[in-house]
């Protein structure tokens, strides 16, 4: 069949058909990625469970007494986790202490009450308080310098660091001083108390050195 020159030009100008997309490799790639993510999540969960098993000797958390006393200070903010005192990466996960959450803190003459919506509440009795300091990180969470209030306390024969960040960071210094004063009063001491791993200032120095590595 003979075509006129005009028809030949029009036919030549038509775009070639698009290649058919091969979906099989794309689907395989997406499935593979999903399996890798699922594996990583499973490994993290198993690691968390194994850590909780290793910490199973830690007793149940103290609860607030029926008559907690008159509040001296209150704070709203976030709970960023607990670790072995002086070891900012050795996370404590037993009894829900590894769960980051919102938190409401109340300081009374009897201790520190920690109320956590969606997570386990706990209470730090005054006679278990050891010290408090301002720091920048705990349990793998790093904030600005002095952006974290870290309370050191004893539980089950183990010294713990628990980190809190107030919605108003200017409150941290007052809380540090008040917790230190309550700890000294409850223990009948007049100086800065030392823990089993050295002073809290030394613990903060260790944290900074680890973070610099």
C-alpha positions in Angstrom: 0.0 0.0 0.0 1.4 3.3 -1.0 1.4 6.1 1.5 1.6 9.8 0.7 4.6 11.8 2.0 2.4 13.6 4.5 1.2 10.3 6.0 4.7 9.0 6.2 5.8 12.1 8.2 2.9 11.8 10.6 3.6 8.2 11.2 7.2 8.8 11.9 6.4 11.5 14.4 4.2 9.2 16.5 6.0 8.3 19.8 7.1 4.8 20.3 5.0 2.7 22.7 6.1 2.9 26.3 7.9 -0.2 27.7 5.7 -2.3 29.9 6.8 -2.0 33.6 8.2 -5.2 35.0 6.6 -5.2 38.5 8.2 -8.5 39.7 11.6 -7.1 40.7 10.0 -4.1 42.4 7.6 -6.2 44.4 10.5 -8.5 45.4 12.6 -5.5 46.5 9.7 -4.1 48.6 9.0 -7.5 50.2 12.8 -7.9 50.9 12.9 -4.5 52.6 9.9 -5.3 54.7 11.5 -8.5 55.8 14.7 -6.7 56.8 12.7 -4.1 58.8 10.7 -6.9 60.5 13.9 -8.8 61.4 15.5 -5.7 62.9 12.4 -5.0 64.9 12.3 -8.6 66.1 16.0 -8.5 67.1 15.4 -5.2 69.0 12.4 -6.7 70.8 14.4 -9.9 71.7 17.3 -7.8 73.0 14.8 -5.8 75.1 13.3 -9.0 76.5 16.8 -10.4 77.2 17.8 -7.3 79.1 14.6 -7.4 81.1 15.4 -11.1 82.0 18.9 -10.1 83.1 17.3 -7.4 85.4 14.6 -9.7 86.8 16.2 -9.5 90.2 15.2 -5.9 90.4 12.2 -5.7 92.8 8.9 -4.0 92.1 9.0 -0.3 92.0 8.0 1.6 95.1 4.6 3.2 95.1 3.5 6.6 96.5 2.3 6.4 100.1 -1.3 7.0 101.0 -0.3 10.3 102.6 2.4 11.7 100.4 2.7 15.0 102.2 2.6 18.6 101.0 4.1 19.3 97.6 7.4 21.3 97.7 7.9 21.3 93.9 6.0 20.0 90.9 7.2 19.5 87.3 5.6 18.4 84.0 7.8 17.1 81.2 9.2 13.9 79.9 10.8 10.8 81.4 13.8 9.7 79.2 14.7 6.5 80.9 16.9 5.0 83.7 20.3 3.5 83.6 22.8 2.0 86.0 24.3 5.0 87.9 27.2 6.5 86.1 26.7 4.3 82.9 24.5 6.4 80.6 24.1 3.6 78.0 23.3 0.7 80.4 19.5 1.1 80.1 17.2 -0.4 82.8 14.1 -1.8 81.2 12.6 -3.9 84.1 9.2 -2.9 85.4 8.6 -0.4 82.7 11.6 1.8 83.5 12.8 1.6 79.9 9.6 3.2 78.5 10.0 6.9 77.6 6.9 8.8 78.4 5.3 12.0 79.6 5.8 12.5 83.3 4.5 14.6 86.2 6.9 14.9 89.1 6.0 15.9 92.7 8.6 16.5 95.4 7.4 16.1 99.0 9.2 15.5 102.3 8.7 11.8 101.7 10.3 11.6 98.2 9.6 12.0 94.5 6.4 10.8 92.9 6.6 10.1 89.2 3.2 9.8 87.4 3.4 8.6 83.8 0.3 8.5 81.6 0.4 5.2 79.6 3.3 3.8 81.6 4.0 2.5 85.2 4.1 5.1 87.9 6.7 4.9 90.6 7.9 6.6 93.7 11.4 7.4 94.9 11.4 7.4 98.8 13.5 10.2 100.4 15.8 7.7 102.1 16.7 6.2 98.7 17.7 9.4 97.1 21.4 9.8 96.7 21.9 12.9 94.6 20.8 14.9 91.5 22.7 16.7 88.7 22.1 18.4 85.4 23.3 16.5 82.4 22.8 16.2 78.7 22.0 12.6 78.0 20.8 9.3 79.3 19.8 5.9 77.9 21.1 6.9 74.5 19.1 10.1 74.4 21.2 13.2 74.0 19.9 16.7 74.7 21.5 20.1 75.1 24.0 20.7 77.9 22.1 20.8 81.2 18.9 19.9 79.4 18.3 16.9 81.6 17.6 16.5 85.4 19.2 13.2 86.5 18.1 11.8 89.9 20.4 9.1 91.4 18.6 6.7 93.7 18.9 3.2 95.2 16.6 0.4 94.4 17.1 -3.3 95.2 20.7 -2.7 96.2 21.4 -1.1 92.8 22.1 2.6 92.1 20.1 4.0 89.3 20.1 7.2 87.3 16.7 8.4 86.1 16.5 11.3 83.6 13.7 13.9 83.3 13.3 16.9 81.1 10.9 19.6 82.3 8.7 21.5 79.9 10.4 24.6 81.5 14.1 23.9 81.6 14.7 26.7 84.0 13.2 24.5 86.7 16.0 22.0 86.6 18.4 23.8 88.9 15.8 24.2 91.6 14.9 20.6 91.4 18.5 19.5 91.6 19.1 21.6 94.7 15.9 20.4 96.4 16.5 16.7 95.7 20.1 17.1 97.0 18.8 18.8 100.2 16.1 16.1 100.7 18.7 13.3 100.2 21.1 14.8 102.7 18.3 15.4 105.2 16.9 11.9 104.9 20.4 10.3 105.3 21.4 12.7 108.1 24.5 14.0 106.2 25.8 17.4 105.5 28.0 16.9 102.5 27.6 15.7 99.0 26.8 11.9 99.1 29.0 9.5 97.1 27.6 6.5 95.4 29.1 3.1 94.7 30.6 4.4 91.4 31.9 7.7 92.6 30.3 11.1 92.8 27.6 12.2 90.4 30.1 14.7 89.1 32.4 11.9 88.1 29.5 10.1 86.5 28.8 13.1 84.4 32.4 13.3 83.4 32.3 9.6 82.3 29.2 10.4 80.2 31.0 13.3 78.5 34.1 11.2 77.8 31.9 8.3 76.3 30.0 10.8 74.2 33.3 12.2 72.8 34.5 8.8 71.6 
